[in-house]
Amino acid sequence: MACTSHLLLTSSTSSIHGASIHPRFPCLPLPLSRLPRRQNPSFRAHLSTPQKPLRLSFKPCTAAATILLSALAPVALAADDFSPLTPLPSSSSAPIQVESTANSTPSTPNPFSQSLLTAPKPQSTDLPESSQWRYSEFLSAVKKGKVERVRFSKDGGALQLTAVDGRRATVIVPNDPDLIDILAMNGVDISVSEGEGGNGLFNFIGNLLFPFLAFAGLFLLFRRAQGGPGGGPGGLGGPMDFGRSKSKFQEVPETGVTFADVAGADQAKLELQEVVDFLKNPDKYTALGAKIPKGCLLVGPPGTGKTLLARAVAGEAGVPFFSCAASEFVELFVGVGASRVRDLFEKAKAKAPCIVFIDEIDAVGRQRGAGLGGGNDEREQTINQLLTEMDGFSGNSGVIVLAATNRPDVLDAALLRPGRFDRQVTVDRPDVAGRVKILQVHSRGKALAKDVDFEKIARRTPGFTGADLQNLMNEAAILAARRDLKEISKDEISDALERIIAGPEKKNAVVSEEKKKLVAYHEAGHALVGALMPEYDPVAKISIIPRGQAGGLTFFAPSEERLESGLYSRSYLENQMAVALGGRVAEEVIFGADNVTTGASNDFMQVSRVARQMVERFGFSKKIGQVAIGGPGGNPFLGQQMSTQKDYSMATADVVDSEVRELVDKSYSRAKQIISTHIDILHKLAQLLIEKETVDGEEFMSLFIDGKAELYVA
């Protein structure tokens, strides 16, 4: 059993001064400044009674140390929390007694200890009692020689002093430049604190551990990115979980779109309806040995409704539906895309049968390179994983992949083969009937006037996609609201169409009468030649109102059959060049060759392009014959230029130039002959344009009927 000693205290004015017992380490003295004052009256009364001693337990070494310290300075020790007491009036001079409880035999008093305990109290100094001194008190004590040493803090804003009697206190130091001189003149020892103990060691250890921690952080980041532990499907989740797929999942798709909401793509709807019917009635097809297509690739120009069809498939099928964009697979770190593809198909297989829709698949499905760039390509890893998931070693039963792209020419051949994308559904621009249906769909909820004819609008919008027609009707509604109308009339739709094609009107543009007259004759020349050319498109509208970069416009209504087939005859192309040159010819005939302007620059570019294609690609030149010369441009991804490659000699190039020149001269002479023959109609049309600024097709044709104009015969 450990030995302890008991210290008996009485209410004597003689006490231990300057040190006390440390609460955790009894062998260590504690500064006076660490001890709060005690104000308990009952405890004072107890101390004032010498007959009832108060016991304090210490370890053996503590008793002797305390007895030795008692001879240095007076202080009163509290038994419970080592708190110094307020000095009490002297009542008795009972000595401090020490008894041992180590054994039952009472200890014999030590004469040396007794003499120390009964030593007289030294004279008290006039130093402040508080542990926090004012600066003025500190300076006074320094000048009186009562301060032995000072220790400044690291920032110089405070100091800790040690008085001659052993007491310590702190002082807040102002900005006094003479303080160091005062301390030096009075013989005070000066030192500066180096900060808390262990900071240097901590900084040293931190400098050693920082590279390791940084490497560990990067390692965990890459592991998460690659779908390893802490990332991917089995990871912990959270914002650093790159490996998980960001696809949107719907157990019961509620897209709000069905096949009834899709118009103008009847053939594409038929292809996709079979997929939906297979999901709903699989026995109908499996009885005949048919298998559901594993993938359908929707191909078509932008705005034709590929994504809309996918939403309709989701709304009709009623099976779990995953939708995502191919760009979501692409990340900075190699392996993230492949991890997301794996995660997507794992989720899809758990919900099979289901549909996965990948929009803009060309973002990851481009043709794989030949390794010219070197390194590890993230996109190639992603497409390899996609190929494996769609039709790899383990197969992919029950997951139908729908994908959409407007760049099928850049897709990898392995992605397009049967077994991955069994069907390629072409979603092309709608025809006239399809545009009428699309206009009807996008006119729902709009107040239309009775003069709106969808058939006429559809014929004026060849080549428009579903998105273009939706924008047309929306722009018409905005114009009607701007004009404070209650209904959308054909004028608003016509103005919206011109705005989309050529840009908004420049109503505040400053146009002189001379320029206005020149533009009127220029546009009248285009319209006159186009109207009198056989087998050419009829004139729909003529306008000299500036729009965008154009000072005036002549609108033709192209043949729907010609647009659908994409087949153009030689006579049509020659007529097209003559119509383009009609504006310059009208300027020369009316204003003279010296007063022509640069307004025909775009016309010349169009004429040169058509003439060169006729010679080099279409075989319309007798001297060149049925030979295609000059190939398409090189691959831009390999740094080659997109210009036409010259695969013929200089002599052949001279023949090509001469043939192009001959075609252009022929078209110019035809346009000049038509305008010279019907100069009266040209004047009437130009004057009408100057007055009204806009002439529609019906009013234009009435001029030809009144002038008894005849078609041009070569």
GIMOHU-V519386 format. One line per field, one symbol per residue. ss: DSSP state (2 for helix, 1 for strand, 0 for the rest). phi: phi as a letter, one per 20 degrees, with the letter a starting at -180 (. if undefined). burial: + if it has 9 or more other C-alpha atoms within 8 Angstrom, else -. A space follows every 50 residues. Layout:
BEGIN
ss: ???
phi: ???
burial: ???
END
This chain:
BEGIN
ss: 00011111100000000001100000001102220011002222222200 00011111122222222222000000000000011000000000001111 00000000002222222000000000000001102222222220001111 11000001111110000111110000002222222000111100000022 22222222222222222222222220000002220000000000000111 00000000222000022222222222222202222200000000111110 00000222222222222001111112222000000222222222222222 00011111102220010000000000022222222222222000000011 11111002221022220000001111000002222222222200000100 00022222200000022222222222222222000001022222222222 22001000000022222222222222222222000001111110001001 00111110022222200002222222222222222222222022200222 22222222222222220000000000000010000222000000100002 22222222222222222222222222202222222222222201112222 22222220000000
phi: .feccddedceeffbfcobbeffdcffdfdfffedffdceffffffffef fdfddcecfgfffffffffffebebedefeclefdfgdffdbdfffdccd dfbfeffegefffffffeffffffeeefefeceffffffffffemedebc cfffemebbddcffenfcbdceefedfefffffffemefdbcfenffnff ffffffffeggffffffffffffffemefnbmfdfenofeeffefdfedc fdgcemccffedcncffffffefffffffecfffeffenedfffbcdecr ffneoffffffffffefmdgcdcbdfffeecfefoffffffgffffffff dffbcdddelfffcefgffemffmmdefffffffffffffbdfembendd ddccbdcffdfffffefgoddfcdeedeffeffffffffffeefndedff efdffffffecfnfefffffffffffffffffeleeceefffffffffff fdoffdfefecffffffffffffffgfffffeeflcfffdacbdffcmee eabcedeffffffffmdcffffffffffffeffffffffednfedfdefe ffffffffffffffeedemedfffnecedmeffffffdnefeffeedcff fffffffffffffffffffffffffffdfffffffffffffdmbceffff ffffffelfcffcf
burial: ---+++++++++++++++++++---++-+++++-+-----------++++ --++++-+++-++-++++++++++++++---++++----------+-+++ +-----------++-++-------------+-+-+-++--+++--+++++ ++++--+++++++---+++++++--------+++-+-+++---------- -------------------+++++++++++++-++-+--++++++-+--+ --+---+++--++++--++-+++-+++++--+--++------++++++++ +-++++-++++++++++-+++++++++++++--++++++++++++--++- -+++++++++++-+++-----------+++++++++++++++---+--++ ++++++---+++--+++-+++++++-+++++++++++++++++----++- ---+---++--+-+++++++-++-+++-+++------+++-++-++++++ -+++++---------++++++++++++++++++--+++++++++++++-- ++++-+++-+-++--------++++++++++++++++++-++---+---+ --++-+++-++++++++++++--+---++++-+++----+-+--+----- --+-++--++--++--++-+++-++--+--++++++++++--+++++--+ --++----------
END
